[in-house]
Amino acid sequence: MTPSPARQPAVFIGHGVPLNALEVNEWTRHWAALGDSLPERPRAVLAVSAHWYINATAVTAMSSPRTIHDFFGFPRELNEFEYPAAGAPELAAEVAEVVKPTWVGADLDSWGLDHGTWSVLAHVFPDADVPVAQLSVDATKPASYHFDLGTKLAALRDSGVLVLASGNVVHNLGAVDPSRGNAGTDWAHRFDDHAQELLTSRPEDALALLEHPDAQASVPTADHFLPLLYTAGMAAGTGETLDAFSKGYAWGSVSMTSYRSAA
């Protein structure tokens, strides 16, 4: 008999700027260590990136997803970077099945892998040798929808799929101050610390973060926060808690904190 695959962890990565794809720094070393620490090599990755934020729930279903350079103002080296992972059309079909009755569209040609996905996977799986599908973040849905979708996606973890969400717990580009370096503002610390308190003890209460007094400053737009709810939902759906395996800030108002379940 073929042994059952080991459960893959539920993961959220605070991805920060696209340049992290090319750099070896505090954050990217943690991402590389994540890849080395997995219970076994996943058969595929399902990425939930803040940067595919559209008015629908869809999953990439092409066999060769393109590398999307969804940014401007960065060095040519970054714009020429390619992450040539194979797609995972069969995983797209599994996603559509496991989240029923929620409808998920199959994207055959419009998207690919954006930098919220490949800037992280460039360190987790630097050889791009694990197939990848990407799930959109539906901008038309409330936060509870994304949490509930995460609870349904948890079933994929037991079939060798690494569900990796990518965004930032705190993401306020209007308050970015490069002079702060890796120091966070007071309000960013308060929100990020409260998120850690909830996620490491009771991820089922993750939606309560949006009621925190510093939520408006920390989450002025939902795109980078909502991927966190997928990971919280996956942990809550399997009775697990999350551990912060990397924590810190970039330019005052971006949290680089990352989480994984103890799978």
C-alpha positions as CSV (number, residue, x, y, z in Angstrom):
1,M,0.0,0.0,0.0
2,T,1.1,3.6,-0.7
3,P,1.6,5.4,2.6
4,S,-0.6,8.5,3.1
5,P,1.3,11.8,2.7
6,A,2.2,13.7,5.8
7,R,0.0,16.6,6.6
8,Q,1.4,19.8,5.2
9,P,1.4,22.9,7.5
10,A,-0.9,25.8,7.1
11,V,1.3,28.8,6.3
12,F,1.1,32.6,6.1
13,I,4.0,34.6,4.8
14,G,4.5,38.4,5.4
15,H,6.1,39.0,2.0
16,G,7.0,42.7,2.0
17,V,8.6,44.2,-1.0
18,P,9.3,42.3,-4.3
19,L,13.0,42.8,-3.9
20,N,12.9,40.0,-1.2
21,A,12.9,37.6,-4.2
22,L,16.5,38.5,-4.9
23,E,17.8,39.1,-1.4
24,V,19.2,37.0,1.4
25,N,18.0,38.7,4.6
26,E,16.3,38.0,7.9
27,W,13.0,37.2,6.2
28,T,14.1,35.2,3.3
29,R,16.3,33.0,5.5
30,H,13.2,32.1,7.4
31,W,11.3,31.3,4.2
32,A,14.2,29.0,3.1
33,A,14.2,27.3,6.5
34,L,10.4,26.7,6.1
35,G,11.1,24.8,2.9
36,D,13.8,22.7,4.6
37,S,11.5,21.9,7.6
38,L,8.5,20.6,5.8
39,P,7.5,17.0,6.8
40,E,7.9,15.9,3.2
41,R,8.0,17.6,-0.2
42,P,4.5,18.7,-1.1
43,R,3.0,17.4,-4.4
44,A,1.8,20.9,-5.1
45,V,1.5,24.4,-3.7
46,L,-1.8,26.3,-3.5
47,A,-0.8,30.0,-3.1
48,V,-3.3,32.6,-1.9
49,S,-1.7,35.9,-2.8
50,A,-2.8,39.4,-1.8
51,H,-1.9,40.5,-5.4
52,W,-4.6,38.6,-7.2
53,Y,-7.4,40.7,-5.7
54,I,-10.3,40.5,-8.1
55,N,-14.1,40.5,-8.1
56,A,-14.3,36.7,-8.2
57,T,-13.0,33.5,-6.6
58,A,-10.8,31.8,-9.2
59,V,-7.9,29.4,-9.3
60,T,-5.2,29.1,-12.0
61,A,-5.6,26.0,-14.1
62,M,-2.9,26.4,-16.7
63,S,-0.1,23.9,-17.1
64,S,2.6,26.6,-17.4
65,P,1.7,29.7,-15.4
66,R,3.6,32.9,-16.4
67,T,5.7,34.9,-13.9
68,I,3.8,38.2,-13.5
69,H,5.8,41.3,-12.7
70,D,3.0,43.2,-11.0
71,F,5.0,46.3,-9.9
72,F,7.1,49.2,-11.2
73,G,10.1,51.2,-10.2
74,F,12.3,48.2,-9.3
75,P,15.7,47.1,-10.9
76,R,15.7,45.4,-14.2
77,E,17.0,42.3,-12.6
78,L,13.7,41.9,-10.7
79,N,11.7,42.6,-13.8
80,E,13.6,39.9,-15.7
81,F,13.2,37.3,-12.8
82,E,11.4,34.1,-13.8
83,Y,9.9,31.4,-11.6
84,P,9.2,28.6,-14.0
85,A,7.2,26.3,-11.8
86,A,4.8,24.0,-13.5
87,G,1.1,24.6,-13.0
88,A,-1.3,22.2,-11.3
89,P,-4.5,21.9,-13.3
90,E,-5.5,18.8,-11.3
91,L,-5.2,20.8,-8.1
92,A,-7.4,23.5,-9.5
93,A,-10.1,20.8,-10.0
94,E,-9.6,19.6,-6.4
95,V,-10.0,23.1,-5.0
96,A,-13.3,23.5,-6.9
97,E,-14.5,20.2,-5.4
98,V,-13.4,20.7,-1.8
99,V,-15.0,24.1,-1.4
100,K,-18.4,23.2,-2.7
101,P,-21.0,24.7,-2.7
102,T,-18.8,27.8,-3.1
103,W,-18.1,28.3,-6.8
104,V,-14.5,28.7,-8.0
105,G,-13.7,29.6,-11.6
106,A,-10.9,28.0,-13.5
107,D,-8.5,30.5,-14.9
108,L,-6.9,29.1,-18.1
109,D,-5.0,32.1,-19.4
110,S,-5.5,35.4,-17.6
111,W,-3.2,35.2,-14.6
112,G,-0.3,33.2,-13.4
113,L,2.1,33.6,-10.5
114,D,2.4,37.2,-9.1
115,H,5.2,38.4,-6.9
116,G,3.2,37.7,-3.7
117,T,3.7,34.1,-4.7
118,W,7.0,33.8,-6.5
119,S,9.0,36.2,-4.3
120,V,8.4,33.8,-1.5
121,L,8.6,30.5,-3.4
122,A,11.9,31.6,-4.8
123,H,13.3,30.9,-1.4
124,V,11.0,28.1,-0.2
125,F,11.5,26.0,-3.3
126,P,14.4,27.8,-5.2
127,D,14.5,25.1,-7.9
128,A,10.9,25.8,-8.9
129,D,10.3,22.1,-8.9
130,V,7.0,21.9,-7.1
131,P,3.8,22.6,-9.2
132,V,1.9,25.7,-8.2
133,A,-1.7,26.9,-8.5
134,Q,-2.8,30.3,-7.3
135,L,-6.2,31.2,-5.7
136,S,-7.6,34.7,-6.0
137,V,-8.8,36.8,-3.1
138,D,-12.3,37.8,-3.9
139,A,-12.7,41.5,-3.2
140,T,-16.5,41.3,-3.2
141,K,-16.7,39.0,-0.2
142,P,-16.7,39.8,3.6
143,A,-13.9,38.7,5.8
144,S,-15.9,35.7,7.1
145,Y,-16.1,34.3,3.6
146,H,-12.3,34.1,3.4
147,F,-12.0,32.5,6.8
148,D,-14.6,29.9,5.9
149,L,-12.9,29.1,2.6
150,G,-9.8,28.5,4.6
151,T,-11.5,25.9,6.8
152,K,-12.6,24.0,3.6
153,L,-9.2,24.2,2.0
154,A,-7.6,22.5,5.1
155,A,-8.6,19.1,3.6
156,L,-6.0,19.6,0.9
157,R,-3.2,19.5,3.4
158,D,-3.8,15.8,4.1
159,S,-3.3,15.0,0.5
160,G,0.2,16.6,0.2
161,V,-0.7,20.1,-0.7
162,L,1.0,23.1,0.9
163,V,-1.5,25.9,1.2
164,L,0.6,29.0,1.4
165,A,-1.1,32.4,2.0
166,S,0.9,35.6,1.3
167,G,0.2,39.1,2.4
168,N,1.0,41.2,5.5
169,V,-0.7,41.4,8.9
170,V,0.0,45.2,8.9
171,H,0.1,46.9,5.5
172,N,-0.3,50.7,5.4
173,L,1.7,52.0,2.4
174,G,0.5,55.5,3.1
175,A,2.4,55.5,6.4
176,V,5.6,54.0,5.1
177,D,8.7,55.8,6.4
178,P,12.0,54.3,5.1
179,S,13.9,56.1,7.9
180,R,12.4,53.7,10.4
181,G,14.2,50.8,8.8
182,N,13.0,47.6,10.6
183,A,11.3,49.4,13.4
184,G,7.5,49.4,13.6
185,T,5.2,52.2,14.7
186,D,3.4,51.9,18.0
187,W,0.1,51.1,16.4
188,A,1.7,48.5,14.1
189,H,3.2,46.8,17.2
190,R,-0.1,46.8,19.1
191,F,-2.1,45.3,16.2
192,D,0.6,42.8,15.2
193,D,1.0,41.7,18.8
194,H,-2.7,41.2,19.3
195,A,-2.8,39.1,16.1
196,Q,-0.1,36.9,17.5
197,E,-1.9,36.5,20.7
198,L,-5.1,35.4,18.9
199,L,-3.5,33.2,16.3
200,T,-1.2,31.3,18.7
201,S,-4.0,30.5,21.1
202,R,-7.4,30.7,19.4
203,P,-7.2,31.2,15.6
204,E,-11.0,30.6,15.4
205,D,-11.3,34.1,16.7
206,A,-9.2,35.7,14.0
207,L,-12.1,37.8,12.6
208,A,-12.1,39.7,15.9
209,L,-8.9,41.4,14.8
210,L,-10.9,43.7,12.6
211,E,-12.5,45.1,15.7
212,H,-9.1,46.1,17.2
213,P,-8.7,49.9,17.9
214,D,-5.7,49.9,15.6
215,A,-7.3,47.9,12.7
216,Q,-8.1,51.0,10.6
217,A,-4.4,52.2,10.6
218,S,-3.0,48.7,10.2
219,V,-5.5,47.4,7.6
220,P,-6.6,50.4,5.6
221,T,-7.3,48.1,2.7
222,A,-8.2,44.4,2.9
223,D,-6.1,42.9,0.2
224,H,-3.0,42.0,2.2
225,F,-4.9,41.1,5.4
226,L,-7.4,38.7,4.0
227,P,-4.8,35.9,3.1
228,L,-4.1,35.7,6.8
229,L,-7.7,34.6,7.4
230,Y,-7.2,31.6,5.1
231,T,-4.4,30.3,7.3
232,A,-6.3,31.0,10.4
233,G,-9.3,29.2,9.0
234,M,-7.1,26.2,8.0
235,A,-5.8,26.0,11.6
236,A,-9.2,26.4,13.2
237,G,-10.7,23.8,10.9
238,T,-8.2,21.2,12.1
239,G,-8.1,22.2,15.8
240,E,-4.6,23.6,15.6
241,T,-3.0,26.8,16.6
242,L,-0.3,28.8,14.7
243,D,3.2,29.7,15.6
244,A,5.0,32.9,14.5
245,F,8.2,31.7,13.0
246,S,9.3,35.1,11.8
247,K,8.4,38.5,13.2
248,G,9.4,42.1,12.5
249,Y,8.6,45.2,10.5
250,A,9.6,47.1,7.4
251,W,9.6,50.9,7.2
252,G,7.3,51.3,10.2
253,S,4.0,50.3,8.8
254,V,4.5,46.9,7.2
255,S,4.5,43.8,9.4
256,M,6.7,40.9,8.2
257,T,5.3,38.4,10.7
258,S,4.8,34.9,9.3
259,Y,2.9,32.0,10.8
260,R,2.7,28.2,10.4
261,S,0.8,25.5,12.0
262,A,2.6,22.7,13.9
263,A,1.9,20.0,11.3
